[in-house]
C-alpha cells in the first residue's frame, strides 16, 4: 500500500513537472513571402523607413486622393439634403455617422459647422469650421466658406474685430 501511494505521488509529480517544461517549437512548413504585396488605397505622405510620426504634431495636408466608401458619399448627400430641408437634428446624426467613417474629411466638418451655425451654437460652429480648415489645407474654396462661417459666428457673438480679421483671412 505504501509502495502504491509512492508510485502515485511520483506519477503526479512527473505530470506536474512535464506541464511546466518548455517545448521547442517545430518549424512550420509555411515559408512567409519575402515581400508582401502592397495595395495602395490612399496616397499618403511617405516618410523614411523607421521614422515615426510626431504625436500631436500637425502635418501638412495633401490633396485627398483617398479611397472613400460609397456609403460616405451617400451620407454626405443625405446630410446636405437634410440641411437644405432644415432638418438639422437629423443632419447632425447623419454627419456623426459619416465622421465615424472618415474623421479627416474637411467637407464633413464644414457641413457640421453649417448645422451648428444654423442651430445658433456659435462657438461650436466656429470651432468646427476651424477644424475643417486644418483638414482642407489644399482646398482654398472650402477654406473661404469656412472663414465665412467663422466670421458670421464671431459677428453673432458680438466679436466684431475678430470677425473682420476672419473676413480678411478669407481673402488671403
N, C-alpha and C positions, 0 to 999 in steps of 0.2 A: 504494500500500500504506500509506504514511504517512497519507494522507487517510482511508483506511478505518479505521485504528486511532483516528484523531482523532474520526471520526464515532461509532464505538462508544463511546468514552470520554464524549462529550457525551451520548449517549443514556442511558448508565448513570448519569451524574450527574443527568440530568433525572428518571429513575425514582427515584433515591435521594432527591432533594430534594422530589419530589412526595409521597413517602410521609411525609415529615416535616411537610408543610403541614397546617394545620388547616382543616377544612371547616365551614362554617356548617350547623347542623342545620336541616333543613327543618321547617316547622311541621306538626305532626300534625293530621290531620283529627279526631282524638278530642278532645272537649272534656270535661274532668273535671267531674263533677257539683258543683254549688255546695255541696251539703250531703250528706254521706254518711248513709245510713240507719243508725240506731242500733238494735242488737239487744241488749237487756239480758238477760244470762243471770244475772247476780248483782247484788244490790243492795249497793253498796259505798259507803263514806263519800265524799261528794263534797268536793273541795277547790277553792278558787278557781282559775280558769284560770291556768296558768303556774306554780302553786305545786307544787314537787316534794316528795315525802315525805322526811323526815329519815332518813338512813341510820343504822341501829342504834337508832332511837327506837322505843319501844313505843307502839303506838296502841291506843286503847280498842277492844275487840272489840264488834262489833254482833251482834245475833242472826243466826245463819247461815240466811239465806234464799237460799242459793246453789244453783244447779243442780248436782246430783250425778249422775254417770252410773249407770246400773243396775248396772254391774259393781261399783261401790263398795258398794252395798247388799248385793250377793251376797257380796263379800269380808268385810264386817262380820259378816254372819250366819254364814258359814263359820268365821271366827275365833272367834266366841262359842261355836259348837258344838265346836270343837277344844279350847278352854279347858275347857269343861264335861266333855269326854271325857279330859282330862288329856293331850292330845297337844300339849304345849307347844312343841316344836320346830316342828311343822307350823303352829301358830298364829303363831309369830314370822315364818315365811316369808310366810304369808297377810297378816299386818299390814304387813310391809315392802312387799308389793305394793300394798296399799291406800294406804299413806303415799306411795308413788311417784305416786299419782294425786292425792291431796289431803293435803299435809303440814300443813295447818292445821285438820284435823278433830280436835276435842278428844276425841271418843269413841275414835278410833283410838289416840291417845296413852294414854288411860286403860286401854284393853284391853292395850296393850303393857306398861304399868306393872303390871297384874294378873299378866301372864305372868311378868315378871321377879321379882315378889314370890314367886310360886309356885316359881320356879326358885332362890330364895334369893339372887338377885342384888340385894341390898338397896339399895345406893347407886344403882344404875341405876333401880330401881323408884321410889325417892324422887324422883330427877331427872325421870323421865318423868311422874309424877303432877303435879309442879310445872309441867312444860311444858303438860300438859293443862289445868291451871288457868288458865294465861295465855290459852289459846285459848277457854276456857269462861267468860269474864268475865260473860256474861249467862245462865249456866246453873247456878244455885245447887245444884240436886240433884246434878249431876255434880261440882261442886266439893266437896261434902260427901263423896262417895265417894272423891275424890282425897285429901282430908285424912285419911280413914280409912287409905288405903294408906300415906300418908306417916307417920302415927302408928305403924302396925304395923311399918313398915320401921325406923323410929327405935328402937322398943322392942327389936326383934330385934338391933339393932346395939349395944344397951346404952346408948342415949342417951335415958334416961327423961325428963329435964326437957324436952328438945326435943320428945319425943313428946307430953307433956302440953300443951305450947304448941300443937302441931298439933291436938290434940283441942279445945282452946279455940277455935282459928280455925274449926274445923268448925261450931261453934255460933254463930258471929258472923253 
